[in-house]
Amino acid sequence: MQPRNMSMSGVVDLAAVKAAGEAKAKAEQARAESARQGGGGADAAAAGAVPPSALVIDVDEAGFERDVLQLSNEVPVVLDFWAEWCEPCKQLSPLLERLTVEAAGRVVLAKIDVDANQMLMQQFGIQGIPAVFAVVAGQVLPLFQGVVPEQQIRETLAQLVQVAEERFGLIGLQVDPGAEGAPAAAGAPAAPAGPYDALLEAAVVALDAGDLGGAVQAYKNVLADDPANTEAKLGLAQAELLARVQHMNPQAVRETAAANPRDPQAQIAAADLDLVGGHVEDAFGRLVDTVRVTAGDERDAVRVRLLELFDVIGADDPRVSAARTALARVLF
């Protein structure tokens, strides 16, 4: 499923580039042709296959149009904005590199050092790093900011690949299977499916169809048998958040929250909107401040919602750690 700031909502607006059906047919035909002609070794090289090292590239302002914009007409390009001094970047970048190689040409990772490319940082409106975007057929999509769990990144890349194929007919690059570092061949035995994969997949399908109730129930079905299932817990928290904000009037909610800074329900609703909009620190800060000025059952309701929003983002995110510390200071 899509984590709160990994949502692909809005990408459908780009479907005018090609009719979805035609694009998908084109992708399937091209993939079949590639499979027939690909082979390995010299045959793969002759067919234009690239080594895995070509899937992760360093990009600067001078080469951005060629290395990102033009390339995005063949394969989705994921942008990793980083810096040498950024400790979270040192956690995220190797993970992105590994998952890119595993994707076997379905995506390319472009690493951008913000210290050396300030103009690009400004053009993308980046307020903090690491920050990750995607470019598909020349169109920019924000993915997420900060360090997020590996499973979330896998799901986002899978959805990005699906969008690229079905909306734009992009099949990616052919990777030389004989090159050093190439992922296992497609015919290699797959890892055994988990006992809840079908239910988790059903939840993702329901989310993509806008059936939030169905997604919530699917995740609850998994948790009924496996209460510690991390993916289901995260998915349930996200699906419930989307269901809560689905029928909100954002302007009315924000006006009410601004006029009633000590009203816990008003602040809870505004925090939900903050999080869905990708304003993670704002959502957390709003609820921590509300905990500070409330007491009793009202304070507990705010605290519980804050913990639920922590589940939406994931315990590994540094923003969650910072907010937990701030909450502890307020409570104790």
C-alpha positions as CSV (number, residue, x, y, z in Angstrom):
1,M,0.0,0.0,0.0
2,Q,1.0,3.6,-0.1
3,P,2.4,5.1,3.0
4,R,1.1,8.6,3.8
5,N,3.7,10.5,1.8
6,M,4.4,7.8,-0.7
7,S,0.9,8.1,-2.3
8,M,0.7,7.8,-6.0
9,S,-2.6,9.7,-6.0
10,G,-2.3,12.4,-8.6
11,V,-0.2,10.3,-11.0
12,V,-3.4,9.3,-12.7
13,D,-3.6,12.9,-13.9
14,L,-0.6,12.1,-16.1
15,A,-2.5,9.4,-18.0
16,A,-3.1,11.7,-20.9
17,V,0.4,10.9,-22.0
18,K,-1.0,7.6,-23.3
19,A,-4.2,5.7,-23.0
20,A,-3.7,3.2,-20.2
21,G,-4.7,0.2,-22.2
22,E,-2.4,1.0,-25.1
23,A,0.5,1.7,-22.8
24,K,0.0,-1.6,-21.0
25,A,-0.2,-3.5,-24.3
26,K,3.0,-1.8,-25.5
27,A,4.8,-2.7,-22.3
28,E,3.8,-6.3,-22.4
29,Q,4.7,-6.6,-26.1
30,A,8.1,-4.9,-25.5
31,R,8.8,-7.1,-22.5
32,A,8.0,-10.3,-24.5
33,E,10.3,-9.2,-27.3
34,S,13.0,-8.4,-24.8
35,A,12.7,-11.8,-23.2
36,R,13.0,-13.5,-26.7
37,Q,16.0,-11.5,-27.7
38,G,17.7,-10.8,-24.4
39,G,19.8,-13.9,-23.8
40,G,23.0,-13.4,-21.9
41,G,26.6,-12.4,-22.3
42,A,27.4,-10.9,-25.7
43,D,23.9,-11.3,-26.9
44,A,22.6,-9.2,-24.0
45,A,25.2,-6.6,-24.6
46,A,24.4,-6.5,-28.3
47,A,20.7,-6.0,-27.4
48,G,21.5,-2.9,-25.4
49,A,21.6,-4.5,-21.9
50,V,23.2,-2.5,-19.2
51,P,25.3,-3.7,-16.2
52,P,23.8,-3.3,-12.7
53,S,26.3,-0.5,-12.0
54,A,24.4,1.6,-14.6
55,L,21.3,1.5,-12.5
56,V,22.7,3.7,-9.7
57,I,24.1,7.0,-11.0
58,D,25.4,10.3,-9.6
59,V,23.6,13.3,-11.1
60,D,24.4,17.0,-11.1
61,E,22.7,20.1,-12.4
62,A,24.5,20.0,-15.7
63,G,23.5,16.5,-16.5
64,F,20.0,16.5,-15.0
65,E,18.1,16.8,-18.3
66,R,20.0,14.0,-20.0
67,D,20.5,11.7,-17.0
68,V,17.0,12.1,-15.5
69,L,14.4,13.8,-17.7
70,Q,15.4,12.1,-20.9
71,L,16.0,8.7,-19.2
72,S,12.6,8.9,-17.5
73,N,11.0,8.3,-20.9
74,E,12.5,4.8,-20.7
75,V,12.5,3.9,-17.1
76,P,11.2,5.5,-13.8
77,V,14.1,7.5,-12.2
78,V,14.1,7.7,-8.4
79,L,15.9,10.7,-7.0
80,D,17.8,10.4,-3.8
81,F,18.7,13.9,-2.4
82,W,21.5,13.4,0.2
83,A,24.6,14.9,1.7
84,E,27.8,13.5,3.3
85,W,27.0,15.1,6.7
86,C,23.5,13.6,6.8
87,E,23.4,10.6,9.1
88,P,19.9,9.4,8.1
89,C,21.1,9.5,4.4
90,K,23.7,6.9,5.3
91,Q,21.0,4.6,6.4
92,L,18.6,5.2,3.5
93,S,21.0,5.5,0.5
94,P,22.5,1.9,0.7
95,L,19.0,0.5,1.0
96,L,17.8,2.4,-2.1
97,E,20.8,1.2,-4.0
98,R,20.2,-2.4,-3.0
99,L,16.5,-2.3,-3.9
100,T,17.3,-0.6,-7.2
101,V,19.7,-3.4,-8.2
102,E,17.1,-6.0,-7.1
103,A,14.5,-4.3,-9.3
104,A,16.6,-5.5,-12.3
105,G,16.2,-2.5,-14.6
106,R,12.6,-1.6,-13.6
107,V,13.9,1.6,-12.0
108,V,17.1,3.7,-12.0
109,L,18.4,5.5,-8.9
110,A,19.9,9.0,-9.4
111,K,21.8,10.3,-6.4
112,I,22.0,14.0,-5.9
113,D,24.4,15.7,-3.5
114,V,22.5,18.7,-2.2
115,D,25.7,20.5,-1.2
116,A,27.0,20.5,-4.7
117,N,23.6,21.0,-6.4
118,Q,21.8,23.8,-4.4
119,M,19.8,24.9,-7.4
120,L,18.2,21.5,-7.8
121,M,17.4,21.4,-4.1
122,Q,15.6,24.7,-4.4
123,Q,13.8,23.7,-7.5
124,F,12.4,20.7,-5.8
125,G,11.4,22.7,-2.7
126,I,13.4,20.4,-0.4
127,Q,13.3,21.4,3.3
128,G,15.2,18.4,4.7
129,I,17.1,15.4,3.7
130,P,17.0,12.6,2.8
131,A,14.3,13.4,0.4
132,V,13.1,11.0,-2.4
133,F,11.3,11.8,-5.6
134,A,10.5,9.9,-8.8
135,V,10.4,11.2,-12.4
136,V,8.2,9.3,-14.8
137,A,8.0,10.4,-18.4
138,G,9.3,13.8,-17.4
139,Q,6.7,14.2,-14.6
140,V,7.9,14.6,-11.0
141,L,6.3,12.7,-8.1
142,P,7.2,13.2,-4.4
143,L,7.7,9.9,-2.7
144,F,8.9,10.5,0.9
145,Q,11.2,12.3,3.2
146,G,13.4,10.8,6.0
147,V,14.2,7.2,6.6
148,V,11.3,4.7,6.2
149,P,11.1,0.9,6.7
150,E,12.3,-1.3,3.8
151,Q,8.9,-2.8,3.3
152,Q,7.3,0.6,2.6
153,I,10.0,1.4,0.1
154,R,9.5,-2.0,-1.7
155,E,5.8,-1.3,-2.0
156,T,6.3,2.2,-3.3
157,L,8.8,1.0,-5.9
158,A,6.5,-1.8,-7.0
159,Q,3.6,0.7,-7.4
160,L,5.9,3.1,-9.3
161,V,6.9,0.4,-11.7
162,Q,3.2,-0.6,-12.2
163,V,2.2,3.0,-12.9
164,A,5.1,3.4,-15.4
165,E,4.1,0.3,-17.3
166,E,0.3,0.7,-17.3
167,R,0.1,4.5,-17.7
168,F,3.2,5.2,-19.9
169,G,4.2,1.9,-21.4
170,L,7.7,2.0,-19.8
171,I,9.3,-1.4,-19.4
172,G,12.6,-0.2,-18.0
173,L,16.1,-1.2,-19.0
174,Q,17.4,-4.7,-19.8
175,V,20.1,-5.8,-17.4
176,D,23.0,-8.0,-18.6
177,P,22.5,-11.2,-16.5
178,G,26.1,-12.1,-17.0
179,A,27.5,-8.8,-15.5
180,E,29.0,-8.7,-12.1
181,G,26.4,-7.8,-9.4
182,A,23.4,-8.8,-11.6
183,P,20.4,-10.0,-9.7
184,A,19.4,-13.7,-9.9
185,A,17.9,-14.8,-13.1
186,A,14.1,-14.7,-13.5
187,G,14.0,-18.5,-13.5
188,A,15.6,-18.8,-10.0
189,P,13.4,-20.3,-7.3
190,A,11.3,-17.6,-5.7
191,A,11.2,-17.2,-1.9
192,P,8.3,-19.1,-0.4
193,A,5.1,-17.0,0.0
194,G,4.2,-16.0,3.5
195,P,1.0,-17.3,5.1
196,Y,-0.7,-14.0,4.9
197,D,0.5,-12.7,1.5
198,A,-2.9,-13.2,-0.1
199,L,-4.7,-11.2,2.6
200,L,-2.1,-8.5,2.4
201,E,-2.4,-8.3,-1.3
202,A,-6.2,-8.1,-1.0
203,A,-5.7,-5.1,1.3
204,V,-3.5,-3.4,-1.3
205,V,-6.0,-4.1,-4.1
206,A,-8.8,-2.7,-1.9
207,L,-6.8,0.5,-1.2
208,D,-6.0,1.0,-4.9
209,A,-9.7,0.6,-5.6
210,G,-10.6,3.2,-3.0
211,D,-12.3,0.5,-0.8
212,L,-10.9,1.7,2.5
213,G,-13.4,-0.4,4.5
214,G,-12.3,-3.5,2.6
215,A,-8.6,-2.7,3.2
216,V,-9.2,-2.2,6.9
217,Q,-11.0,-5.5,7.2
218,A,-8.3,-7.4,5.3
219,Y,-5.6,-6.0,7.6
220,K,-7.7,-6.9,10.7
221,N,-8.1,-10.4,9.3
222,V,-4.3,-10.8,9.3
223,L,-3.9,-9.3,12.8
224,A,-6.6,-11.6,14.2
225,D,-4.3,-14.6,13.6
226,D,-0.9,-12.7,13.8
227,P,-1.2,-9.7,16.1
228,A,2.5,-8.9,15.7
229,N,2.5,-8.8,11.9
230,T,4.3,-5.5,11.2
231,E,3.1,-5.0,7.7
232,A,-0.6,-5.5,8.7
233,K,-0.2,-3.2,11.7
234,L,1.3,-0.5,9.5
235,G,-1.3,-1.0,6.7
236,L,-4.2,-0.9,9.2
237,A,-3.0,2.4,10.7
238,Q,-2.6,4.0,7.3
239,A,-6.0,2.7,6.0
240,E,-7.8,3.9,9.1
241,L,-6.2,7.3,8.7
242,L,-7.3,7.6,5.1
243,A,-10.8,6.5,6.1
244,R,-10.9,9.2,8.8
245,V,-10.0,12.1,6.4
246,Q,-11.9,10.8,3.4
247,H,-14.9,13.0,3.9
248,M,-13.3,15.9,5.7
249,N,-13.6,19.5,4.5
250,P,-9.9,20.5,4.9
251,Q,-10.6,24.2,5.0
252,A,-13.3,23.9,7.7
253,V,-11.2,21.5,9.8
254,R,-8.2,23.9,9.7
255,E,-10.3,26.9,10.5
256,T,-11.9,25.1,13.5
257,A,-8.5,24.1,14.8
258,A,-7.1,27.6,14.4
259,A,-10.1,29.0,16.3
260,N,-10.0,26.4,19.1
261,P,-6.3,25.7,19.9
262,R,-7.3,23.9,23.2
263,D,-10.0,21.7,21.6
264,P,-8.6,18.2,21.4
265,Q,-11.0,16.9,18.8
266,A,-10.3,19.9,16.5
267,Q,-6.6,19.4,16.9
268,I,-6.8,15.6,16.3
269,A,-8.7,16.1,13.1
270,A,-6.2,18.8,11.9
271,A,-3.3,16.5,12.8
272,D,-4.8,13.7,10.6
273,L,-4.9,16.1,7.7
274,D,-1.4,17.3,8.4
275,L,-0.1,13.7,8.2
276,V,-2.0,12.8,5.0
277,G,-0.5,16.0,3.5
278,G,3.0,14.9,4.4
279,H,3.4,17.5,7.1
280,V,4.7,14.9,9.6
281,E,6.4,17.2,12.1
282,D,3.4,19.6,12.1
283,A,1.0,16.7,12.9
284,F,3.2,15.4,15.7
285,G,3.9,18.9,17.1
286,R,0.3,19.8,17.1
287,L,-0.7,16.8,19.2
288,V,2.2,17.1,21.6
289,D,1.2,20.8,22.2
290,T,-2.4,19.7,22.7
291,V,-1.3,17.0,25.2
292,R,0.5,19.8,27.1
293,V,-2.7,21.9,27.5
294,T,-5.2,19.2,28.2
295,A,-5.9,16.8,31.1
296,G,-7.7,13.6,32.0
297,D,-9.7,11.8,29.3
298,E,-9.1,14.6,26.7
299,R,-5.4,14.3,27.2
300,D,-5.5,10.6,26.9
301,A,-7.5,10.7,23.6
302,V,-4.9,13.0,22.1
303,R,-2.0,10.8,23.3
304,V,-3.7,7.7,21.8
305,R,-4.2,9.4,18.5
306,L,-0.5,10.5,18.5
307,L,0.6,6.9,19.1
308,E,-1.7,5.8,16.2
309,L,0.0,8.3,13.9
310,F,3.4,7.0,15.0
311,D,2.2,3.6,13.7
312,V,1.4,5.2,10.3
313,I,4.9,6.5,9.9
314,G,6.8,3.6,11.4
315,A,8.9,3.3,14.5
316,D,12.2,3.5,12.5
317,D,11.5,7.0,11.3
318,P,13.6,9.6,13.2
319,R,10.7,12.0,13.3
320,V,8.8,9.4,15.4
321,S,11.7,9.1,17.8
322,A,11.9,12.9,18.2
323,A,8.2,13.2,18.8
324,R,8.2,10.3,21.3
325,T,10.9,12.2,23.3
326,A,8.9,15.4,23.1
327,L,5.7,13.5,24.3
328,A,7.7,12.0,27.2
329,R,8.8,15.5,28.3
330,V,5.2,16.7,28.3
331,L,3.8,13.7,30.1
332,F,6.6,13.3,32.7
